[in-house]
């Protein structure tokens, strides 16, 4: 029995990618956009210009995965698909699924990456990546900002802030926020922030490793940034941020939680592989490692809080 249970575990691991590929392909083809109302396989194949037999097999698999419902010969979205995979929904995650399709191509190079230690450069879709980060962050940003003590914070920097999701939440609380990121990211963030109708957000385009990030900040927020860089670069980022703070200012770091073994939780250990695939030197870092960077930069009064699968670390100047 034990052998069979272990074999079943291995079978689940080796077959999981089938379901993932079905979802990625359906999203790429825009299938869910057409199935807000019941449609036949013939109608869908005609609309997306695909082979009828192949389309019907794909739709049946999506039905089995509970993303569609099938009534006689017609298909329609399940509530899950309508909520997360149809554009216009407040819970839309189609952009992050597009980004995962890009990651699929890069992850396919993992054999060679492990041999060389060099990331894959096979595919990139920066716009889907940044919009996908907004898809994910918009559902939790308000609660994460609530975890931060904003008393006395008048001016903040959202360093590497991507789509500006957290900038928006801070601006809603009357804080003057500067969003710092690469020029191509700022272009996407401007559109997202414009739709939010918030004011008091400035944009700084540049590379925070080499460019001036400004100064006089009461708060510097660094969310899901450090895992993309090396230990040495992260010390530079924290040190530069510490120097940009007002007296009694603070740095807040949000990252995926991983323990000191770097093996648990497994989701974070796997995410480190994603950083291996896509960055020169990134991986997940434990709270103890981040605290060491704080201390090297002269920061003190370090506090930590958990939120879902993330750690939120605060350090004051």
C-alpha positions as CSV (number, residue, x, y, z in Angstrom):
1,X,0.0,0.0,0.0
2,X,2.8,2.4,0.9
3,X,4.5,1.8,-2.5
4,X,1.2,2.4,-4.3
5,X,0.6,5.7,-2.4
6,X,4.2,6.8,-3.2
7,X,3.7,5.9,-6.9
8,X,0.4,7.9,-6.9
9,X,2.3,10.9,-5.6
10,X,4.8,10.7,-8.3
11,X,2.1,10.3,-11.0
12,X,0.4,13.5,-9.7
13,X,3.7,15.3,-10.0
14,X,4.5,14.1,-13.5
15,X,1.1,14.8,-14.9
16,X,0.2,18.2,-13.4
17,X,1.5,20.0,-16.4
18,X,-1.2,18.6,-18.6
19,X,-3.9,20.5,-16.8
20,X,-1.8,23.7,-16.8
21,X,-1.2,23.5,-20.5
22,X,-4.9,23.1,-21.2
23,X,-5.7,26.3,-19.2
24,X,-2.8,28.3,-20.8
25,X,-3.9,27.3,-24.3
26,X,-7.6,28.1,-23.6
27,X,-6.6,31.5,-22.2
28,X,-4.3,32.2,-25.2
29,X,-7.1,31.4,-27.6
30,X,-9.6,33.6,-25.8
31,X,-12.1,30.8,-25.3
32,X,-13.5,32.0,-22.0
33,X,-14.5,35.4,-23.6
34,X,-16.9,33.6,-26.0
35,X,-18.5,31.3,-23.4
36,X,-20.3,33.8,-21.2
37,X,-23.3,32.4,-23.0
38,X,-23.8,28.8,-24.1
39,X,-22.1,28.0,-27.5
40,X,-21.5,24.9,-29.5
41,X,-18.1,23.6,-30.3
42,X,-18.7,24.5,-33.9
43,X,-19.4,28.1,-33.0
44,X,-16.3,28.4,-30.9
45,X,-14.1,26.8,-33.5
46,X,-15.4,29.2,-36.1
47,X,-14.9,32.2,-33.8
48,X,-11.3,31.4,-32.8
49,X,-10.5,29.8,-36.2
50,X,-9.4,26.4,-34.9
51,X,-10.0,22.8,-35.9
52,X,-13.4,21.5,-34.8
53,X,-12.3,18.1,-33.5
54,X,-9.4,19.6,-31.6
55,X,-11.6,22.3,-30.2
56,X,-14.2,19.9,-29.0
57,X,-11.6,17.7,-27.2
58,X,-10.2,20.9,-25.5
59,X,-13.6,22.1,-24.4
60,X,-14.5,18.6,-23.0
61,X,-11.2,18.7,-21.0
62,X,-12.0,22.2,-19.7
63,X,-15.4,20.9,-18.6
64,X,-13.7,18.0,-16.8
65,X,-11.5,20.6,-15.1
66,X,-14.6,22.5,-13.9
67,X,-13.8,25.6,-15.9
68,X,-16.7,25.0,-18.3
69,X,-20.2,23.4,-18.0
70,X,-21.6,21.2,-20.8
71,X,-25.3,20.9,-21.5
72,X,-26.1,18.5,-24.3
73,X,-23.9,19.9,-27.2
74,X,-23.3,23.4,-25.7
75,X,-20.6,24.8,-23.4
76,X,-20.6,27.8,-21.1
77,X,-18.2,29.2,-18.5
78,X,-18.4,27.9,-14.9
79,X,-18.6,30.5,-12.2
80,X,-14.8,30.1,-11.7
81,X,-14.1,31.0,-15.3
82,X,-16.5,33.9,-15.4
83,X,-14.9,35.3,-12.2
84,X,-11.2,34.9,-13.0
85,X,-10.8,34.3,-16.7
86,X,-13.1,36.8,-18.4
87,X,-11.8,40.3,-18.9
88,X,-13.7,43.1,-17.2
89,X,-14.3,41.0,-14.0
90,X,-12.9,42.7,-10.9
91,X,-11.2,39.4,-10.1
92,X,-9.7,38.9,-13.6
93,X,-6.5,36.9,-13.7
94,X,-6.1,36.4,-17.4
95,X,-3.0,38.6,-17.6
96,X,-1.1,36.5,-15.0
97,X,-2.1,33.4,-17.0
98,X,-0.6,35.0,-20.1
99,X,2.6,35.6,-18.1
100,X,2.6,32.0,-17.0
101,X,2.5,31.0,-20.7
102,X,5.7,32.9,-21.1
103,X,7.2,31.2,-18.1
104,X,6.2,27.8,-19.6
105,X,8.6,28.5,-22.5
106,X,11.4,29.5,-20.2
107,X,10.9,26.7,-17.7
108,X,11.2,24.2,-20.6
109,X,14.9,25.2,-20.6
110,X,15.4,24.1,-17.0
111,X,17.7,21.1,-17.9
112,X,20.2,23.5,-19.5
113,X,19.7,26.2,-16.9
114,X,20.8,23.7,-14.1
115,X,23.9,22.8,-16.1
116,X,25.0,26.4,-16.8
117,X,23.4,28.4,-13.9
118,X,22.3,30.9,-16.5
119,X,18.6,32.0,-16.9
120,X,16.5,31.4,-20.0
121,X,15.9,34.2,-22.4
122,X,13.5,32.3,-24.7
123,X,10.4,34.3,-24.1
124,X,9.3,37.6,-22.6
125,X,6.0,39.5,-22.3
126,X,6.6,42.5,-20.0
127,X,3.1,44.0,-20.3
128,X,1.4,40.8,-19.3
129,X,3.8,40.4,-16.4
130,X,3.1,43.8,-15.0
131,X,-0.6,43.6,-15.5
132,X,-0.5,40.1,-14.0
133,X,1.1,41.5,-10.9
134,X,-1.8,43.9,-10.6
135,X,-4.3,41.0,-11.1
136,X,-2.7,39.3,-8.0
137,X,-1.9,42.3,-5.9
138,X,-5.3,44.1,-6.2
139,X,-7.1,41.5,-4.1
140,X,-4.7,41.8,-1.2
141,X,-3.1,45.3,-1.4
142,X,-5.6,47.0,0.9
143,X,-5.2,44.4,3.7
144,X,-1.4,44.4,3.4
145,X,-1.2,48.2,3.7
146,X,-3.4,47.9,6.8
147,X,-0.6,45.7,8.3
148,X,1.7,48.7,8.1
149,X,1.8,51.4,10.7
150,X,1.3,54.6,8.6
151,X,1.2,57.0,11.5
152,X,3.3,60.1,10.6
153,X,3.9,58.9,7.0
154,X,3.4,61.8,4.6
155,X,5.8,60.9,1.8
156,X,6.5,57.3,0.6
157,X,8.5,55.5,-2.1
158,X,7.1,52.4,-3.7
159,X,10.5,51.0,-4.9
160,X,10.1,48.6,-7.8
161,X,6.4,49.1,-7.4
162,X,5.5,47.5,-10.8
163,X,1.9,48.3,-11.7
164,X,1.5,50.7,-8.7
165,X,-1.2,48.6,-6.9
166,X,0.3,49.4,-3.5
167,X,1.0,53.0,-4.5
168,X,-2.8,53.4,-5.1
169,X,-3.7,52.1,-1.7
170,X,-1.2,54.4,0.0
171,X,-2.4,57.4,-2.0
172,X,-6.0,56.6,-0.9
173,X,-4.8,57.3,2.7
174,X,-3.6,60.8,1.8
175,X,0.1,59.8,1.4
176,X,2.2,61.5,-1.3
177,X,3.7,58.5,-3.2
178,X,6.5,58.2,-5.7
179,X,6.5,55.0,-7.8
180,X,10.0,54.0,-8.9
181,X,10.5,51.4,-11.6
182,X,11.9,50.8,-15.1
183,X,10.6,53.0,-17.9
184,X,8.7,50.3,-19.7
185,X,7.0,49.4,-16.4
186,X,6.1,53.0,-15.6
187,X,4.3,53.1,-19.0
188,X,2.0,50.3,-17.9
189,X,1.6,51.6,-14.4
190,X,0.5,55.0,-15.6
191,X,-2.5,53.5,-17.4
192,X,-3.5,51.3,-14.4
193,X,-3.2,54.3,-11.9
194,X,-5.2,56.5,-14.3
195,X,-8.1,54.1,-14.1
196,X,-7.9,54.1,-10.3
197,X,-8.6,57.9,-10.3
198,X,-6.2,58.5,-7.4
199,X,-3.9,61.5,-7.3
200,X,-0.6,62.3,-5.4
201,X,1.4,59.6,-7.2
202,X,4.6,60.7,-9.0
203,X,6.6,58.5,-11.3
204,X,10.4,58.0,-11.3
205,X,11.7,55.9,-14.2
206,X,15.1,54.3,-13.7
207,X,17.2,51.4,-12.4
208,X,17.2,51.5,-8.6
209,X,20.6,49.7,-8.4
210,X,22.4,52.5,-10.3
211,X,20.1,55.6,-10.3
212,X,19.2,58.1,-7.6
213,X,15.9,57.1,-5.8
214,X,15.4,60.5,-4.2
215,X,15.3,61.2,-0.4
216,X,13.2,62.5,2.4
217,X,10.9,59.5,2.6
218,X,9.0,58.6,5.7
219,X,8.4,55.1,4.2
220,X,10.0,53.0,1.5
221,X,7.9,50.0,0.5
222,X,9.7,47.2,-1.2
223,X,7.2,44.5,-2.3
224,X,8.2,41.3,-4.0
225,X,11.4,42.8,-5.4
226,X,14.3,41.3,-3.4
227,X,13.8,37.8,-4.7
228,X,14.9,38.9,-8.1
229,X,18.4,39.9,-7.0
230,X,21.5,38.5,-5.3
231,X,22.4,38.8,-1.7
232,X,25.0,41.5,-2.6
233,X,22.6,43.5,-4.7
234,X,19.9,43.4,-2.0
235,X,22.3,44.8,0.6
236,X,22.9,47.7,-1.8
237,X,19.1,48.2,-2.3
238,X,18.5,48.2,1.5
239,X,21.5,50.5,2.2
240,X,20.5,52.9,-0.5
241,X,16.9,52.9,0.8
242,X,18.1,53.5,4.4
243,X,20.0,56.6,3.3
244,X,16.9,58.0,1.6
245,X,14.8,57.9,4.7
246,X,13.9,60.8,7.0
247,X,14.8,60.5,10.6
248,X,12.6,57.9,12.2
249,X,11.6,56.7,8.7
250,X,11.1,53.0,7.9
251,X,11.5,50.4,5.3
252,X,8.9,47.8,4.8
253,X,9.7,44.6,2.8
254,X,7.1,42.1,1.7
255,X,8.4,38.8,0.4
256,X,7.2,35.2,0.0
257,X,8.0,33.4,3.3
258,X,10.7,30.7,3.2
259,X,12.4,29.1,6.3
260,X,16.1,28.9,6.9
261,X,16.3,25.5,5.2
262,X,15.2,27.2,1.9
263,X,13.0,24.0,1.4
264,X,9.8,25.0,3.1
265,X,7.1,25.9,2.4
266,X,7.4,24.0,-0.9
267,X,5.6,26.8,-2.8
268,X,8.5,29.1,-2.0
269,X,11.1,26.5,-2.7
270,X,9.6,26.1,-6.2
271,X,9.4,29.8,-6.7
272,X,13.1,29.9,-6.1
273,X,13.4,27.7,-9.1
274,X,11.3,30.2,-11.1
275,X,13.9,32.8,-10.1
276,X,16.7,30.5,-11.2
277,X,14.9,30.2,-14.6
278,X,14.3,33.9,-15.1
279,X,17.0,35.9,-13.2
280,X,20.7,36.0,-13.0
281,X,20.9,35.5,-9.2
282,X,17.5,35.6,-7.5
283,X,15.8,33.2,-5.1
284,X,13.6,33.4,-2.0
285,X,15.2,34.7,1.1
286,X,14.4,33.8,4.7
287,X,13.3,36.5,7.2
288,X,16.7,36.0,9.0
289,X,18.6,36.8,5.9
290,X,16.6,40.0,5.3
291,X,17.1,41.1,8.9
292,X,20.8,40.8,8.4
293,X,20.6,43.2,5.5
294,X,18.6,45.6,7.7
295,X,21.2,45.5,10.4
296,X,24.1,46.0,8.0
297,X,22.4,49.2,6.8
298,X,22.1,50.5,10.4
299,X,18.4,49.8,10.7
300,X,16.9,48.7,13.9
301,X,13.6,48.0,15.7
302,X,12.8,45.2,13.3
303,X,9.2,43.8,13.3
304,X,7.8,41.0,11.3
305,X,4.2,39.9,10.5
306,X,2.7,37.1,8.4
307,X,0.1,37.6,5.8
308,X,-1.1,34.5,4.0
309,X,2.1,33.1,2.4
310,X,4.1,36.3,2.8
311,X,6.3,37.9,5.5
312,X,6.1,41.6,6.1
313,X,9.3,43.0,7.7
314,X,9.6,46.6,9.0
315,X,12.8,48.3,10.1
316,X,13.3,51.8,11.3
317,X,16.2,54.3,10.9
